[in-house]
Amino acid sequence: MKKLNLQPQRGIYLIIDPADRPESECFSILEKLCRYPIIALQIWDHFRESQDRLKFIHRVCQLAQPYPFPVLINNRWEWIKETGADGVHFDTLPENLDGIKEALPDKSIFGITCNNDQELIDKAEEKGFDYLSFCSLFPSPTANSCDLVSFETIRETEKKSRLPLFLAGGIDLHNLPRLNELSYSGVAVISGIMQAADPCKAMEEYLNQLQTN
């Protein structure tokens, strides 16, 4: 199992939507993006009915195999053993977390989405999660179920948590500088890169801003 490919400077936690475009286009883009210093690649559990979910995930894992970043599955932890993924990102805290950990390979990565619920943030750390992701920082079509996160929540978490913190939800090149006042490991991006006219250029622009600031 791979670890998070954390960088000395802030980086990109890339999320892909399997239903966003034809698979051939998706993998053509991914082949190029994998060459960048991605912290982690998460596969959103949003598939078309006609898609072979396990085949898609397995192909992503094969594509990412030569690179140092891990591949994470959104919520569907039971697919890890069948696909070779490195871990799971939960949108909510599962009730049977201990059982899930026992069922998965050692050193599988566990991440979770937090908002302003300090009790959840504390519990995630107690339960041994590997990172926290705060959603949503800004309004976003792909994060419309998230409450907007208070910057103060992130500041308070950073003071007492040893975990990597990722920021997500509506983050684009225009509002990214607003996050400079916060301490975090990276930003989670989906449409800002995968739906850009030139995904590689978008990746480079995000990385440039993150590493410059």
C-alpha positions in Angstrom: 0.0 0.0 0.0 1.3 3.4 -0.9 1.3 6.4 1.5 0.1 9.9 0.8 2.6 11.5 -1.6 3.0 14.6 0.6 5.1 17.4 -0.8 7.4 19.9 1.0 5.0 22.5 -0.3 1.3 22.5 -0.7 0.0 20.2 -3.5 -2.9 18.7 -5.4 -5.3 16.0 -4.2 -6.9 15.1 -7.5 -10.5 13.7 -7.7 -11.9 12.2 -10.9 -15.5 11.7 -11.8 -15.9 8.4 -13.7 -19.2 9.6 -15.3 -17.9 12.9 -16.4 -16.8 11.9 -19.9 -16.1 8.9 -22.1 -13.6 6.6 -20.4 -11.2 6.9 -23.3 -11.0 10.6 -22.8 -10.7 10.3 -19.0 -7.7 7.9 -19.3 -6.1 10.0 -21.9 -6.1 12.9 -19.6 -5.0 10.8 -16.6 -2.0 9.5 -18.4 -0.7 13.0 -18.7 -1.7 14.2 -15.2 -0.1 11.2 -13.5 3.3 12.7 -14.3 2.7 15.6 -11.9 3.5 15.5 -8.1 -0.1 14.5 -7.1 -0.6 13.8 -3.4 -3.4 11.3 -3.9 -5.9 10.4 -6.6 -9.5 9.8 -5.5 -12.1 8.0 -7.6 -15.5 9.6 -6.8 -18.2 6.9 -6.5 -20.3 8.4 -9.3 -20.6 6.0 -12.2 -23.0 5.6 -15.1 -25.2 2.6 -15.0 -23.4 1.1 -18.0 -19.9 1.4 -16.5 -18.0 -1.6 -15.2 -17.0 0.0 -11.9 -14.4 -2.5 -10.8 -12.7 -2.6 -14.2 -12.5 1.2 -14.2 -10.9 1.4 -10.8 -8.5 -1.4 -11.6 -7.4 0.4 -14.7 -6.8 3.6 -12.8 -4.7 1.7 -10.3 -2.7 0.1 -13.1 -2.1 3.5 -14.7 -1.0 5.0 -11.3 1.2 2.0 -10.4 4.5 3.5 -11.6 3.9 6.7 -9.7 4.3 7.5 -6.0 0.8 8.7 -5.2 -2.0 6.4 -3.9 -5.4 5.7 -5.4 -8.3 6.0 -3.1 -11.9 4.9 -3.5 -14.7 7.2 -2.4 -16.9 5.4 0.2 -16.9 1.9 -1.4 -14.2 0.3 0.8 -15.3 -3.2 -0.2 -13.8 -2.6 -3.7 -10.3 -2.2 -2.4 -9.2 -5.8 -2.4 -10.7 -6.5 -5.8 -9.1 -3.5 -7.5 -5.7 -2.9 -5.8 -6.6 0.6 -4.6 -4.6 1.9 -1.6 -7.4 3.2 0.6 -10.8 4.8 1.1 -12.2 8.3 1.5 -15.4 8.4 3.5 -17.9 11.3 3.2 -19.3 10.4 6.6 -18.0 8.4 9.6 -19.0 4.7 9.1 -20.5 2.9 12.1 -18.5 -0.2 11.5 -15.1 1.4 11.0 -13.2 -1.1 13.2 -14.7 -4.0 11.2 -13.8 -2.3 7.9 -10.2 -1.8 9.0 -9.9 -5.5 9.9 -11.3 -6.5 6.5 -8.8 -4.4 4.5 -5.0 -4.9 3.9 -2.6 -3.4 6.5 -1.6 0.2 6.0 -4.7 1.0 3.9 -5.2 4.7 3.8 -8.3 6.2 5.5 -9.5 9.7 5.0 -12.7 11.5 5.8 -14.6 14.7 4.9 -15.2 17.1 7.8 -17.1 20.4 8.0 -17.6 22.5 11.1 -18.4 19.5 13.4 -15.6 19.6 15.9 -16.8 16.4 17.5 -16.4 14.6 14.2 -12.9 16.1 13.7 -11.8 14.9 17.2 -13.4 11.5 16.6 -11.6 11.1 13.3 -8.3 11.6 14.9 -9.1 9.2 17.7 -10.2 6.6 15.2 -6.8 6.7 13.4 -7.7 8.4 10.1 -4.7 9.3 8.0 -6.0 12.7 6.9 -8.9 15.2 7.1 -10.5 16.9 4.2 -12.6 20.1 4.8 -15.6 20.6 2.5 -16.8 22.9 1.3 -14.7 26.0 1.3 -16.7 27.7 -1.4 -20.0 27.0 -3.2 -19.5 24.2 -5.8 -21.8 22.0 -8.0 -19.8 18.9 -7.0 -19.9 19.7 -3.3 -23.5 20.9 -2.9 -24.2 18.7 0.0 -21.5 20.3 2.1 -21.9 23.2 4.5 -19.4 26.0 3.9 -16.5 25.5 6.3 -15.4 28.3 8.6 -11.8 29.3 8.3 -11.7 29.4 12.0 -12.6 25.7 12.2 -9.5 24.9 10.0 -7.3 27.2 12.1 -8.4 25.5 15.3 -7.9 22.0 13.8 -4.4 22.9 12.6 -3.4 23.9 16.1 -4.2 20.6 17.7 -4.1 18.0 14.9 -1.0 16.2 13.6 -2.9 15.0 10.5 -2.5 16.3 7.0 -5.4 18.7 6.2 -6.8 19.1 2.7 -9.3 21.8 1.6 -12.0 21.1 -0.9 -15.1 22.4 -2.5 -15.3 25.2 -5.1 -11.6 26.0 -5.1 -10.5 27.6 -8.3 -7.6 29.7 -9.5 -9.4 32.9 -8.6 -10.2 32.1 -5.0 -7.2 30.0 -4.2 -5.2 33.0 -2.9 -7.9 33.5 -0.2 -6.6 30.3 1.4 -3.1 31.7 1.9 -3.9 32.6 5.5 -4.5 29.0 6.4 -2.1 26.1 7.1 -2.9 23.0 5.0 -1.2 20.2 3.0 -3.1 20.6 -0.3 -6.3 21.3 -2.1 -8.7 18.7 -3.5 -9.7 19.6 -7.0 -12.0 17.9 -9.5 -13.7 20.1 -12.2 -11.0 22.8 -12.0 -8.5 20.4 -13.6 -10.5 17.5 -15.1 -13.0 19.8 -16.9 -10.5 22.5 -17.9 -9.9 23.0 -21.6 -6.2 22.1 -21.0 -6.0 19.9 -17.8 -2.2 19.9 -17.8 -2.0 23.7 -18.0 -4.7 23.9 -15.2 -2.6 21.5 -13.1 0.5 23.6 -13.6 -1.3 26.8 -12.7 -2.7 25.3 -9.5 0.7 24.0 -8.5 2.4 27.3 -9.3 0.0 29.2 -7.1 0.2 26.7 -4.3 4.0 26.5 -4.3 4.5 30.3 -4.8 2.2 31.2 -1.9 
